[in-house]
Amino acid sequence: MKNLQHSTLQDRATLGLSRLLARGARRQEQGMTTAEYAVGTLGACTVGGVLVKVGQSEWFGELVRDVIDNIPNLLPNLF
């Protein structure tokens, strides 16, 4: 009977320790998630800045106009 109680106490201690370690691991993951969001946000802003710069360039405006002007030639049966 004594061994059964000792085993139960040991199991409870092990379970408590594993829960404590899991809680600590989640805290570390939360920090990593924040860092990943920061890197992702920085990357998205960089890509957005490049797209704005390209969109304001003269050759891009001409390209868009040419594509729009050539749509009827590409799809003659629809227009």
All heavy atoms as a GROMACS GRO file, in nm:
protein
  602
    1MET      N    1   0.082  -0.119   0.000
    1MET     CA    2   0.000   0.000   0.000
    1MET      C    3   0.086   0.125   0.000
    1MET      O    4   0.055   0.222  -0.064
    1MET     CB    5  -0.091  -0.006   0.123
    1MET     CG    6  -0.200   0.093   0.121
    1MET     SD    7  -0.328   0.026   0.015
    1MET     CE    8  -0.462   0.123   0.062
    2LYS      N    9   0.198   0.116   0.071
    2LYS     CA   10   0.287   0.231   0.079
    2LYS      C   11   0.348   0.262  -0.057
    2LYS      O   12   0.362   0.376  -0.096
    2LYS     CB   13   0.396   0.202   0.182
    2LYS     CG   14   0.445   0.323   0.252
    2LYS     CD   15   0.538   0.281   0.362
    2LYS     CE   16   0.556   0.396   0.457
    2LYS     NZ   17   0.650   0.367   0.560
    3ASN      N   18   0.386   0.159  -0.131
    3ASN     CA   19   0.444   0.178  -0.264
    3ASN      C   20   0.344   0.241  -0.360
    3ASN      O   21   0.380   0.320  -0.445
    3ASN     CB   22   0.493   0.046  -0.321
    3ASN     CG   23   0.620  -0.002  -0.253
    3ASN    OD1   24   0.692   0.077  -0.194
    3ASN    ND2   25   0.643  -0.132  -0.259
    4LEU      N   26   0.217   0.205  -0.347
    4LEU     CA   27   0.114   0.260  -0.433
    4LEU      C   28   0.098   0.410  -0.409
    4LEU      O   29   0.089   0.489  -0.501
    4LEU     CB   30  -0.020   0.188  -0.409
    4LEU     CG   31  -0.136   0.232  -0.496
    4LEU    CD1   32  -0.104   0.207  -0.643
    4LEU    CD2   33  -0.262   0.159  -0.457
    5GLN      N   34   0.101   0.451  -0.283
    5GLN     CA   35   0.091   0.594  -0.251
    5GLN      C   36   0.215   0.669  -0.300
    5GLN      O   37   0.206   0.779  -0.353
    5GLN     CB   38   0.073   0.615  -0.101
    5GLN     CG   39  -0.063   0.574  -0.051
    5GLN     CD   40  -0.075   0.587   0.100
    5GLN    OE1   41   0.026   0.602   0.168
    5GLN    NE2   42  -0.196   0.580   0.149
    6HIS      N   43   0.332   0.609  -0.283
    6HIS     CA   44   0.455   0.672  -0.328
    6HIS      C   45   0.453   0.689  -0.480
    6HIS      O   46   0.492   0.792  -0.533
    6HIS     CB   47   0.576   0.589  -0.284
    6HIS     CG   48   0.706   0.645  -0.332
    6HIS    ND1   49   0.758   0.763  -0.283
    6HIS    CD2   50   0.793   0.601  -0.426
    6HIS    CE1   51   0.872   0.788  -0.345
    6HIS    NE2   52   0.896   0.691  -0.432
    7SER      N   53   0.404   0.587  -0.549
    7SER     CA   54   0.397   0.592  -0.694
    7SER      C   55   0.301   0.703  -0.738
    7SER      O   56   0.328   0.776  -0.831
    7SER     CB   57   0.351   0.457  -0.748
    7SER     OG   58   0.332   0.465  -0.886
    8THR      N   59   0.190   0.717  -0.669
    8THR     CA   60   0.093   0.820  -0.703
    8THR      C   61   0.152   0.958  -0.681
    8THR      O   62   0.136   1.048  -0.764
    8THR     CB   63  -0.035   0.802  -0.620
    8THR    OG1   64  -0.084   0.670  -0.641
    8THR    CG2   65  -0.140   0.901  -0.660
    9LEU      N   66   0.222   0.977  -0.572
    9LEU     CA   67   0.286   1.106  -0.546
    9LEU      C   68   0.393   1.136  -0.652
    9LEU      O   69   0.406   1.249  -0.698
    9LEU     CB   70   0.349   1.108  -0.407
    9LEU     CG   71   0.253   1.124  -0.290
    9LEU    CD1   72   0.327   1.109  -0.158
    9LEU    CD2   73   0.183   1.257  -0.296
   10GLN      N   74   0.467   1.034  -0.689
   10GLN     CA   75   0.570   1.053  -0.791
   10GLN      C   76   0.506   1.088  -0.926
   10GLN      O   77   0.554   1.175  -0.998
   10GLN     CB   78   0.654   0.926  -0.804
   10GLN     CG   79   0.772   0.942  -0.896
   10GLN     CD   80   0.859   0.817  -0.901
   10GLN    OE1   81   0.823   0.714  -0.843
   10GLN    NE2   82   0.970   0.826  -0.968
   11ASP      N   83   0.396   1.020  -0.958
   11ASP     CA   84   0.326   1.051  -1.082
   11ASP      C   85   0.274   1.195  -1.082
   11ASP      O   86   0.283   1.265  -1.182
   11ASP     CB   87   0.209   0.955  -1.105
   11ASP     CG   88   0.256   0.814  -1.137
   11ASP    OD1   89   0.374   0.799  -1.176
   11ASP    OD2   90   0.176   0.721  -1.124
   12ARG      N   91   0.220   1.238  -0.968
   12ARG     CA   92   0.170   1.375  -0.959
   12ARG      C   93   0.283   1.475  -0.974
   12ARG      O   94   0.267   1.578  -1.040
   12ARG     CB   95   0.100   1.396  -0.825
   12ARG     CG   96  -0.034   1.329  -0.815
   12ARG     CD   97  -0.100   1.360  -0.685
   12ARG     NE   98  -0.220   1.283  -0.666
   12ARG     CZ   99  -0.287   1.275  -0.554
   12ARG    NH1  100  -0.243   1.338  -0.446
   12ARG    NH2  101  -0.396   1.203  -0.547
   13ALA      N  102   0.396   1.448  -0.914
   13ALA     CA  103   0.511   1.539  -0.925
   13ALA      C  104   0.560   1.545  -1.069
   13ALA      O  105   0.591   1.652  -1.121
   13ALA     CB  106   0.622   1.494  -0.832
   14THR      N  107   0.564   1.430  -1.134
   14THR     CA  108   0.608   1.427  -1.273
   14THR      C  109   0.511   1.503  -1.363
   14THR      O  110   0.552   1.580  -1.450
   14THR     CB  111   0.620   1.281  -1.322
   14THR    OG1  112   0.708   1.211  -1.235
   14THR    CG2  113   0.670   1.274  -1.464
   15LEU      N  114   0.382   1.485  -1.339
   15LEU     CA  115   0.281   1.556  -1.417
   15LEU      C  116   0.292   1.706  -1.394
   15LEU      O  117   0.286   1.785  -1.488
   15LEU     CB  118   0.141   1.506  -1.380
   15LEU     CG  119   0.025   1.570  -1.454
   15LEU    CD1  120   0.035   1.542  -1.603
   15LEU    CD2  121  -0.107   1.521  -1.399
   16GLY      N  122   0.310   1.747  -1.270
   16GLY     CA  123   0.324   1.889  -1.239
   16GLY      C  124   0.446   1.949  -1.305
   16GLY      O  125   0.442   2.059  -1.360
   17LEU      N  126   0.557   1.876  -1.303
   17LEU     CA  127   0.680   1.924  -1.366
   17LEU      C  128   0.663   1.934  -1.517
   17LEU      O  129   0.706   2.033  -1.579
   17LEU     CB  130   0.796   1.830  -1.332
   17LEU     CG  131   0.932   1.870  -1.386
   17LEU    CD1  132   0.973   2.006  -1.332
   17LEU    CD2  133   1.036   1.766  -1.350
   18SER      N  134   0.598   1.837  -1.578
   18SER     CA  135   0.578   1.842  -1.724
   18SER      C  136   0.488   1.958  -1.763
   18SER      O  137   0.510   2.024  -1.864
   18SER     CB  138   0.522   1.710  -1.776
   18SER     OG  139   0.394   1.687  -1.725
   19ARG      N  140   0.387   1.987  -1.681
   19ARG     CA  141   0.300   2.102  -1.709
   19ARG      C  142   0.377   2.232  -1.697
   19ARG      O  143   0.361   2.324  -1.777
   19ARG     CB  144   0.181   2.104  -1.614
   19ARG     CG  145   0.077   2.001  -1.645
   19ARG     CD  146  -0.039   2.009  -1.549
   19ARG     NE  147  -0.138   1.908  -1.579
   19ARG     CZ  148  -0.236   1.874  -1.498
   19ARG    NH1  149  -0.248   1.934  -1.380
   19ARG    NH2  150  -0.322   1.782  -1.532
   20LEU      N  151   0.463   2.241  -1.596
   20LEU     CA  152   0.544   2.361  -1.576
   20LEU      C  153   0.640   2.383  -1.694
   20LEU      O  154   0.654   2.494  -1.744
   20LEU     CB  155   0.623   2.349  -1.445
   20LEU     CG  156   0.706   2.469  -1.403
   20LEU    CD1  157   0.617   2.589  -1.378
   20LEU    CD2  158   0.785   2.437  -1.277
   21LEU      N  159   0.702   2.274  -1.741
   21LEU     CA  160   0.792   2.285  -1.855
   21LEU      C  161   0.717   2.323  -1.982
   21LEU      O  162   0.766   2.401  -2.063
   21LEU     CB  163   0.868   2.154  -1.875
   21LEU     CG  164   0.971   2.120  -1.766
   21LEU    CD1  165   1.028   1.982  -1.789
   21LEU    CD2  166   1.081   2.224  -1.760
   22ALA      N  167   0.598   2.268  -1.999
   22ALA     CA  168   0.518   2.301  -2.117
   22ALA      C  169   0.477   2.447  -2.115
   22ALA      O  170   0.478   2.515  -2.218
   22ALA     CB  171   0.394   2.211  -2.123
   23ARG      N  172   0.444   2.499  -1.999
   23ARG     CA  173   0.407   2.639  -1.987
   23ARG      C  174   0.526   2.729  -2.023
   23ARG      O  175   0.511   2.828  -2.091
   23ARG     CB  176   0.360   2.668  -1.844
   23ARG     CG  177   0.282   2.795  -1.831
   23ARG     CD  178   0.229   2.815  -1.690
   23ARG     NE  179   0.148   2.702  -1.648
   23ARG     CZ  180   0.135   2.661  -1.523
   23ARG    NH1  181   0.198   2.724  -1.426
   23ARG    NH2  182   0.058   2.559  -1.492
   24GLY      N  183   0.645   2.690  -1.979
   24GLY     CA  184   0.765   2.767  -2.013
   24GLY      C  185   0.794   2.763  -2.161
   24GLY      O  186   0.835   2.862  -2.221
   25ALA      N  187   0.770   2.649  -2.224
   25ALA     CA  188   0.793   2.636  -2.367
   25ALA      C  189   0.696   2.725  -2.445
   25ALA      O  190   0.733   2.786  -2.545
   25ALA     CB  191   0.777   2.490  -2.411
   26ARG      N  192   0.572   2.735  -2.399
   26ARG     CA  193   0.475   2.821  -2.467
   26ARG      C  194   0.517   2.967  -2.458
   26ARG      O  195   0.499   3.043  -2.551
   26ARG     CB  196   0.336   2.802  -2.407
   26ARG     CG  197   0.265   2.682  -2.464
   26ARG     CD  198   0.128   2.675  -2.407
   26ARG     NE  199   0.146   2.630  -2.269
   26ARG     CZ  200   0.055   2.569  -2.197
   26ARG    NH1  201  -0.063   2.551  -2.244
   26ARG    NH2  202   0.080   2.528  -2.076
   27ARG      N  203   0.572   3.007  -2.346
   27ARG     CA  204   0.618   3.146  -2.332
   27ARG      C  205   0.728   3.174  -2.433
   27ARG      O  206   0.730   3.280  -2.494
   27ARG     CB  207   0.668   3.172  -2.191
   27ARG     CG  208   0.558   3.189  -2.092
   27ARG     CD  209   0.612   3.243  -1.961
   27ARG     NE  210   0.508   3.228  -1.861
   27ARG     CZ  211   0.527   3.178  -1.741
   27ARG    NH1  212   0.646   3.141  -1.703
   27ARG    NH2  213   0.426   3.168  -1.657
   28GLN      N  214   0.820   3.081  -2.452
   28GLN     CA  215   0.926   3.101  -2.548
   28GLN      C  216   0.870   3.108  -2.690
   28GLN      O  217   0.915   3.188  -2.771
   28GLN     CB  218   1.028   2.988  -2.538
   28GLN     CG  219   1.112   2.994  -2.413
   28GLN     CD  220   1.203   2.873  -2.401
   28GLN    OE1  221   1.194   2.779  -2.479
   28GLN    NE2  222   1.289   2.874  -2.302
   29GLU      N  223   0.770   3.028  -2.720
   29GLU     CA  224   0.710   3.030  -2.852
   29GLU      C  225   0.638   3.161  -2.877
   29GLU      O  226   0.637   3.212  -2.988
   29GLU     CB  227   0.613   2.913  -2.868
   29GLU     CG  228   0.683   2.779  -2.881
   29GLU     CD  229   0.586   2.664  -2.892
   29GLU    OE1  230   0.466   2.690  -2.914
   29GLU    OE2  231   0.629   2.550  -2.878
   30GLN      N  232   0.578   3.219  -2.773
   30GLN     CA  233   0.511   3.347  -2.790
   30GLN      C  234   0.611   3.454  -2.831
   30GLN      O  235   0.584   3.537  -2.916
   30GLN     CB  236   0.438   3.387  -2.662
   30GLN     CG  237   0.314   3.304  -2.636
   30GLN     CD  238   0.250   3.336  -2.503
   30GLN    OE1  239   0.307   3.408  -2.421
   30GLN    NE2  240   0.133   3.281  -2.480
   31GLY      N  241   0.729   3.452  -2.772
   31GLY     CA  242   0.832   3.548  -2.809
   31GLY      C  243   0.877   3.530  -2.952
   31GLY      O  244   0.898   3.625  -3.026
   32MET      N  245   0.890   3.405  -2.993
   32MET     CA  246   0.930   3.378  -3.130
   32MET      C  247   0.821   3.420  -3.228
   32MET      O  248   0.850   3.472  -3.334
   32MET     CB  249   0.960   3.229  -3.147
   32MET     CG  250   1.087   3.184  -3.080
   32MET     SD  251   1.231   3.267  -3.147
   32MET     CE  252   1.235   3.196  -3.309
   33THR      N  253   0.697   3.403  -3.190
   33THR     CA  254   0.587   3.444  -3.277
   33THR      C  255   0.592   3.594  -3.299
   33THR      O  256   0.574   3.643  -3.410
   33THR     CB  257   0.452   3.402  -3.215
   33THR    OG1  258   0.454   3.261  -3.199
   33THR    CG2  259   0.337   3.440  -3.303
   34THR      N  260   0.617   3.669  -3.194
   34THR     CA  261   0.626   3.814  -3.206
   34THR      C  262   0.740   3.853  -3.299
   34THR      O  263   0.725   3.942  -3.384
   34THR     CB  264   0.647   3.877  -3.067
   34THR    OG1  265   0.540   3.837  -2.982
   34THR    CG2  266   0.651   4.027  -3.074
   35ALA      N  267   0.853   3.787  -3.286
   35ALA     CA  268   0.967   3.816  -3.374
   35ALA      C  269   0.934   3.781  -3.519
   35ALA      O  270   0.971   3.855  -3.611
   35ALA     CB  271   1.090   3.740  -3.327
   36GLU      N  272   0.863   3.672  -3.540
   36GLU     CA  273   0.827   3.633  -3.676
   36GLU      C  274   0.731   3.733  -3.737
   36GLU      O  275   0.741   3.766  -3.856
   36GLU     CB  276   0.766   3.493  -3.674
   36GLU     CG  277   0.867   3.385  -3.645
   36GLU     CD  278   0.804   3.251  -3.617
   36GLU    OE1  279   0.679   3.243  -3.615
   36GLU    OE2  280   0.879   3.155  -3.596
   37TYR      N  281   0.635   3.783  -3.658
   37TYR     CA  282   0.545   3.886  -3.708
   37TYR      C  283   0.621   4.013  -3.746
   37TYR      O  284   0.592   4.077  -3.846
   37TYR     CB  285   0.438   3.922  -3.604
   37TYR     CG  286   0.321   3.827  -3.602
   37TYR    CD1  287   0.281   3.765  -3.485
   37TYR    CD2  288   0.249   3.798  -3.717
   37TYR    CE1  289   0.175   3.678  -3.482
   37TYR    CE2  290   0.143   3.711  -3.716
   37TYR     CZ  291   0.106   3.652  -3.599
   37TYR     OH  292   0.000   3.567  -3.598
   38ALA      N  293   0.720   4.049  -3.665
   38ALA     CA  294   0.800   4.169  -3.694
   38ALA      C  295   0.876   4.153  -3.825
   38ALA      O  296   0.878   4.244  -3.909
   38ALA     CB  297   0.896   4.197  -3.579
   39VAL      N  298   0.936   4.038  -3.846
   39VAL     CA  299   1.010   4.014  -3.971
   39VAL      C  300   0.913   4.011  -4.089
   39VAL      O  301   0.942   4.068  -4.196
   39VAL     CB  302   1.090   3.883  -3.961
   39VAL    CG1  303   1.148   3.843  -4.096
   39VAL    CG2  304   1.201   3.897  -3.858
   40GLY      N  305   0.799   3.948  -4.072
   40GLY     CA  306   0.699   3.943  -4.180
   40GLY      C  307   0.646   4.081  -4.215
   40GLY      O  308   0.626   4.114  -4.333
   41THR      N  309   0.622   4.164  -4.113
   41THR     CA  310   0.574   4.299  -4.137
   41THR      C  311   0.678   4.382  -4.211
   41THR      O  312   0.646   4.456  -4.304
   41THR     CB  313   0.537   4.367  -4.004
   41THR    OG1  314   0.437   4.288  -3.938
   41THR    CG2  315   0.485   4.507  -4.025
   42LEU      N  316   0.803   4.369  -4.169
   42LEU     CA  317   0.911   4.441  -4.236
   42LEU      C  318   0.922   4.397  -4.383
   42LEU      O  319   0.938   4.480  -4.473
   42LEU     CB  320   1.043   4.417  -4.163
   42LEU     CG  321   1.164   4.490  -4.218
   42LEU    CD1  322   1.145   4.640  -4.209
   42LEU    CD2  323   1.288   4.448  -4.141
   43GLY      N  324   0.911   4.268  -4.408
   43GLY     CA  325   0.916   4.217  -4.546
   43GLY      C  326   0.800   4.268  -4.629
   43GLY      O  327   0.818   4.307  -4.746
   44ALA      N  328   0.681   4.270  -4.572
   44ALA     CA  329   0.563   4.318  -4.645
   44ALA      C  330   0.576   4.466  -4.678
   44ALA      O  331   0.542   4.510  -4.789
   44ALA     CB  332   0.437   4.293  -4.564
   45CYS      N  333   0.628   4.544  -4.585
   45CYS     CA  334   0.648   4.688  -4.610
   45CYS      C  335   0.752   4.710  -4.720
   45CYS      O  336   0.738   4.799  -4.803
   45CYS     CB  337   0.690   4.759  -4.482
   45CYS     SG  338   0.558   4.771  -4.362
   46THR      N  339   0.855   4.629  -4.720
   46THR     CA  340   0.958   4.641  -4.822
   46THR      C  341   0.901   4.609  -4.961
   46THR      O  342   0.924   4.682  -5.058
   46THR     CB  343   1.076   4.546  -4.791
   46THR    OG1  344   1.127   4.578  -4.662
   46THR    CG2  345   1.186   4.558  -4.894
   47VAL      N  346   0.827   4.501  -4.971
   47VAL     CA  347   0.766   4.464  -5.098
   47VAL      C  348   0.668   4.572  -5.142
   47VAL      O  349   0.663   4.611  -5.260
   47VAL     CB  350   0.696   4.326  -5.088
   47VAL    CG1  351   0.610   4.298  -5.210
   47VAL    CG2  352   0.800   4.217  -5.069
   48GLY      N  353   0.590   4.625  -5.048
   48GLY     CA  354   0.495   4.733  -5.081
   48GLY      C  355   0.566   4.856  -5.132
   48GLY      O  356   0.521   4.920  -5.228
   49GLY      N  357   0.678   4.892  -5.069
   49GLY     CA  358   0.754   5.008  -5.115
   49GLY      C  359   0.809   4.990  -5.255
   49GLY      O  360   0.806   5.082  -5.337
   50VAL      N  361   0.857   4.870  -5.284
   50VAL     CA  362   0.908   4.842  -5.419
   50VAL      C  363   0.795   4.850  -5.521
   50VAL      O  364   0.811   4.907  -5.630
   50VAL     CB  365   0.977   4.704  -5.423
   50VAL    CG1  366   1.006   4.660  -5.565
   50VAL    CG2  367   1.104   4.706  -5.340
   51LEU      N  368   0.677   4.795  -5.488
   51LEU     CA  369   0.564   4.800  -5.580
   51LEU      C  370   0.518   4.943  -5.606
   51LEU      O  371   0.482   4.978  -5.719
   51LEU     CB  372   0.448   4.716  -5.527
   51LEU     CG  373   0.468   4.565  -5.531
   51LEU    CD1  374   0.352   4.494  -5.464
   51LEU    CD2  375   0.485   4.517  -5.673
   52VAL      N  376   0.519   5.026  -5.503
   52VAL     CA  377   0.481   5.167  -5.522
   52VAL      C  378   0.580   5.236  -5.614
   52VAL      O  379   0.542   5.310  -5.704
   52VAL     CB  380   0.473   5.239  -5.385
   52VAL    CG1  381   0.467   5.389  -5.402
   52VAL    CG2  382   0.352   5.190  -5.306
   53LYS      N  383   0.708   5.211  -5.592
   53LYS     CA  384   0.811   5.274  -5.676
   53LYS      C  385   0.799   5.229  -5.821
   53LYS      O  386   0.808   5.309  -5.914
   53LYS     CB  387   0.949   5.239  -5.620
   53LYS     CG  388   1.056   5.331  -5.661
   53LYS     CD  389   1.033   5.467  -5.601
   53LYS     CE  390   1.152   5.556  -5.630
   53LYS     NZ  391   1.125   5.694  -5.605
   54VAL      N  392   0.776   5.100  -5.842
   54VAL     CA  393   0.760   5.048  -5.978
   54VAL      C  394   0.633   5.103  -6.041
   54VAL      O  395   0.630   5.141  -6.158
   54VAL     CB  396   0.759   4.892  -5.977
   54VAL    CG1  397   0.712   4.836  -6.109
   54VAL    CG2  398   0.896   4.839  -5.942
   55GLY      N  399   0.525   5.110  -5.963
   55GLY     CA  400   0.398   5.161  -6.014
   55GLY      C  401   0.404   5.306  -6.055
   55GLY      O  402   0.329   5.351  -6.142
   56GLN      N  403   0.492   5.383  -5.994
   56GLN     CA  404   0.506   5.524  -6.028
   56GLN      C  405   0.601   5.549  -6.144
   56GLN      O  406   0.611   5.661  -6.194
   56GLN     CB  407   0.556   5.603  -5.905
   56GLN     CG  408   0.454   5.611  -5.795
   56GLN     CD  409   0.509   5.681  -5.672
   56GLN    OE1  410   0.630   5.697  -5.657
   56GLN    NE2  411   0.420   5.719  -5.583
   57SER      N  412   0.670   5.445  -6.190
   57SER     CA  413   0.766   5.463  -6.298
   57SER      C  414   0.692   5.481  -6.432
   57SER      O  415   0.581   5.434  -6.451
   57SER     CB  416   0.862   5.345  -6.306
   57SER     OG  417   0.793   5.229  -6.342
   58GLU      N  418   0.759   5.547  -6.524
   58GLU     CA  419   0.700   5.578  -6.653
   58GLU      C  420   0.678   5.453  -6.739
   58GLU      O  421   0.574   5.436  -6.802
   58GLU     CB  422   0.790   5.676  -6.728
   58GLU     CG  423   0.725   5.743  -6.846
   58GLU     CD  424   0.813   5.852  -6.903
   58GLU    OE1  425   0.869   5.931  -6.825
   58GLU    OE2  426   0.826   5.855  -7.025
   59TRP      N  427   0.776   5.362  -6.738
   59TRP     CA  428   0.765   5.243  -6.822
   59TRP      C  429   0.651   5.152  -6.777
   59TRP      O  430   0.588   5.085  -6.858
   59TRP     CB  431   0.896   5.167  -6.828
   59TRP     CG  432   0.937   5.102  -6.699
   59TRP    CD1  433   1.015   5.155  -6.602
   59TRP    CD2  434   0.899   4.972  -6.653
   59TRP    NE1  435   1.028   5.066  -6.498
   59TRP    CE2  436   0.957   4.953  -6.527
   59TRP    CE3  437   0.821   4.870  -6.705
   59TRP    CZ2  438   0.941   4.837  -6.453
   59TRP    CZ3  439   0.804   4.754  -6.631
   59TRP    CH2  440   0.864   4.739  -6.507
   60PHE      N  441   0.621   5.150  -6.646
   60PHE     CA  442   0.513   5.066  -6.597
   60PHE      C  443   0.378   5.121  -6.643
   60PHE      O  444   0.288   5.046  -6.683
   60PHE     CB  445   0.518   5.056  -6.445
   60PHE     CG  446   0.417   4.960  -6.389
   60PHE    CD1  447   0.437   4.824  -6.397
   60PHE    CD2  448   0.301   5.006  -6.329
   60PHE    CE1  449   0.344   4.734  -6.346
   60PHE    CE2  450   0.208   4.917  -6.278
   60PHE     CZ  451   0.229   4.781  -6.287
   61GLY      N  452   0.365   5.255  -6.642
   61GLY     CA  453   0.241   5.317  -6.691
   61GLY      C  454   0.217   5.286  -6.837
   61GLY      O  455   0.104   5.258  -6.879
   62GLU      N  456   0.325   5.292  -6.915
   62GLU     CA  457   0.314   5.260  -7.057
   62GLU      C  458   0.278   5.113  -7.079
   62GLU      O  459   0.198   5.079  -7.167
   62GLU     CB  460   0.445   5.292  -7.128
   62GLU     CG  461   0.474   5.440  -7.137
   62GLU     CD  462   0.612   5.468  -7.195
   62GLU    OE1  463   0.679   5.372  -7.241
   62GLU    OE2  464   0.652   5.585  -7.194
   63LEU      N  465   0.335   5.026  -6.997
   63LEU     CA  466   0.305   4.883  -7.007
   63LEU      C  467   0.157   4.857  -6.979
   63LEU      O  468   0.090   4.783  -7.053
   63LEU     CB  469   0.392   4.804  -6.909
   63LEU     CG  470   0.365   4.654  -6.900
   63LEU    CD1  471   0.409   4.585  -7.029
   63LEU    CD2  472   0.437   4.595  -6.781
   64VAL      N  473   0.105   4.919  -6.876
   64VAL     CA  474  -0.036   4.900  -6.842
   64VAL      C  475  -0.126   4.953  -6.953
   64VAL      O  476  -0.224   4.888  -6.992
   64VAL     CB  477  -0.068   4.969  -6.707
   64VAL    CG1  478  -0.217   4.970  -6.680
   64VAL    CG2  479   0.005   4.899  -6.594
   65ARG      N  480  -0.093   5.068  -7.007
   65ARG     CA  481  -0.172   5.124  -7.118
   65ARG      C  482  -0.169   5.032  -7.240
   65ARG      O  483  -0.271   5.009  -7.305
   65ARG     CB  484  -0.119   5.263  -7.156
   65ARG     CG  485  -0.183   5.373  -7.077
   65ARG     CD  486  -0.146   5.510  -7.133
   65ARG     NE  487  -0.082   5.586  -7.029
   65ARG     CZ  488   0.049   5.597  -7.001
   65ARG    NH1  489   0.134   5.546  -7.067
   65ARG    NH2  490   0.097   5.665  -6.903
   66ASP      N  491  -0.051   4.978  -7.271
   66ASP     CA  492  -0.040   4.887  -7.386
   66ASP      C  493  -0.123   4.761  -7.366
   66ASP      O  494  -0.189   4.713  -7.459
   66ASP     CB  495   0.106   4.849  -7.410
   66ASP     CG  496   0.188   4.963  -7.470
   66ASP    OD1  497   0.127   5.060  -7.522
   66ASP    OD2  498   0.312   4.954  -7.463
   67VAL      N  499  -0.120   4.707  -7.246
   67VAL     CA  500  -0.198   4.586  -7.217
   67VAL      C  501  -0.347   4.615  -7.232
   67VAL      O  502  -0.422   4.538  -7.294
   67VAL     CB  503  -0.165   4.531  -7.076
   67VAL    CG1  504  -0.265   4.426  -7.034
   67VAL    CG2  505  -0.024   4.477  -7.072
   68ILE      N  506  -0.392   4.729  -7.176
   68ILE     CA  507  -0.534   4.764  -7.184
   68ILE      C  508  -0.574   4.790  -7.330
   68ILE      O  509  -0.683   4.750  -7.374
   68ILE     CB  510  -0.564   4.885  -7.095
   68ILE    CG1  511  -0.551   4.843  -6.948
   68ILE    CG2  512  -0.703   4.942  -7.122
   68ILE    CD1  513  -0.560   4.956  -6.850
   69ASP      N  514  -0.487   4.856  -7.405
   69ASP     CA  515  -0.518   4.884  -7.546
   69ASP      C  516  -0.522   4.756  -7.629
   69ASP      O  517  -0.595   4.749  -7.729
   69ASP     CB  518  -0.415   4.980  -7.605
   69ASP     CG  519  -0.428   5.121  -7.550
   69ASP    OD1  520  -0.535   5.152  -7.495
   69ASP    OD2  521  -0.330   5.197  -7.561
   70ASN      N  522  -0.445   4.655  -7.593
   70ASN     CA  523  -0.438   4.532  -7.672
   70ASN      C  524  -0.539   4.425  -7.630
   70ASN      O  525  -0.546   4.320  -7.692
   70ASN     CB  526  -0.298   4.473  -7.666
   70ASN     CG  527  -0.201   4.552  -7.751
   70ASN    OD1  528  -0.238   4.603  -7.855
   70ASN    ND2  529  -0.078   4.563  -7.706
   71ILE      N  530  -0.617   4.450  -7.529
   71ILE     CA  531  -0.717   4.351  -7.485
   71ILE      C  532  -0.816   4.318  -7.598
   71ILE      O  533  -0.844   4.200  -7.622
   71ILE     CB  534  -0.790   4.397  -7.357
   71ILE    CG1  535  -0.695   4.384  -7.239
   71ILE    CG2  536  -0.916   4.316  -7.333
   71ILE    CD1  537  -0.751   4.436  -7.109
   72PRO      N  538  -0.868   4.414  -7.669
   72PRO     CA  539  -0.960   4.378  -7.780
   72PRO      C  540  -0.894   4.292  -7.888
   72PRO      O  541  -0.960   4.208  -7.949
   72PRO     CB  542  -1.002   4.514  -7.838
   72PRO     CG  543  -0.984   4.610  -7.726
   72PRO     CD  544  -0.864   4.559  -7.650
   73ASN      N  545  -0.764   4.312  -7.911
   73ASN     CA  546  -0.695   4.230  -8.011
   73ASN      C  547  -0.672   4.087  -7.961
   73ASN      O  548  -0.669   3.994  -8.041
   73ASN     CB  549  -0.559   4.291  -8.047
   73ASN     CG  550  -0.575   4.427  -8.111
   73ASN    OD1  551  -0.677   4.455  -8.171
   73ASN    ND2  552  -0.473   4.510  -8.100
   74LEU      N  553  -0.656   4.072  -7.829
   74LEU     CA  554  -0.634   3.939  -7.774
   74LEU      C  555  -0.762   3.859  -7.766
   74LEU      O  556  -0.764   3.738  -7.778
   74LEU     CB  557  -0.573   3.951  -7.634
   74LEU     CG  558  -0.433   4.013  -7.628
   74LEU    CD1  559  -0.392   4.036  -7.482
   74LEU    CD2  560  -0.332   3.926  -7.698
   75LEU      N  561  -0.875   3.926  -7.745
   75LEU     CA  562  -1.005   3.861  -7.733
   75LEU      C  563  -1.104   3.921  -7.832
   75LEU      O  564  -1.201   3.988  -7.795
   75LEU     CB  565  -1.058   3.876  -7.589
   75LEU     CG  566  -0.963   3.833  -7.477
   75LEU    CD1  567  -1.013   3.880  -7.344
   75LEU    CD2  568  -0.945   3.683  -7.480
   76PRO      N  569  -1.085   3.898  -7.963
   76PRO     CA  570  -1.167   3.967  -8.062
   76PRO      C  571  -1.314   3.928  -8.060
   76PRO      O  572  -1.400   4.008  -8.099
   76PRO     CB  573  -1.102   3.927  -8.196
   76PRO     CG  574  -1.028   3.803  -8.167
   76PRO     CD  575  -0.990   3.808  -8.022
   77ASN      N  576  -1.347   3.811  -8.019
   77ASN     CA  577  -1.487   3.767  -8.022
   77ASN      C  578  -1.570   3.826  -7.908
   77ASN      O  579  -1.693   3.824  -7.914
   77ASN     CB  580  -1.495   3.615  -8.017
   77ASN     CG  581  -1.434   3.552  -8.141
   77ASN    OD1  582  -1.430   3.613  -8.247
   77ASN    ND2  583  -1.385   3.432  -8.126
   78LEU      N  584  -1.507   3.874  -7.805
   78LEU     CA  585  -1.581   3.924  -7.690
   78LEU      C  586  -1.612   4.073  -7.702
   78LEU      O  587  -1.705   4.122  -7.638
   78LEU     CB  588  -1.502   3.899  -7.562
   78LEU     CG  589  -1.476   3.752  -7.527
   78LEU    CD1  590  -1.392   3.741  -7.402
   78LEU    CD2  591  -1.609   3.680  -7.505
   79PHE      N  592  -1.539   4.146  -7.782
   79PHE     CA  593  -1.561   4.293  -7.791
   79PHE      C  594  -1.604   4.334  -7.928
   79PHE      O  595  -1.574   4.296  -8.029
   79PHE     CB  596  -1.432   4.368  -7.752
   79PHE     CG  597  -1.395   4.345  -7.610
   79PHE    CD1  598  -1.291   4.261  -7.575
   79PHE    CD2  599  -1.463   4.409  -7.506
   79PHE    CE1  600  -1.254   4.243  -7.444
   79PHE    CE2  601  -1.429   4.391  -7.376
   79PHE     CZ  602  -1.324   4.308  -7.344
   0.00000   0.00000   0.00000
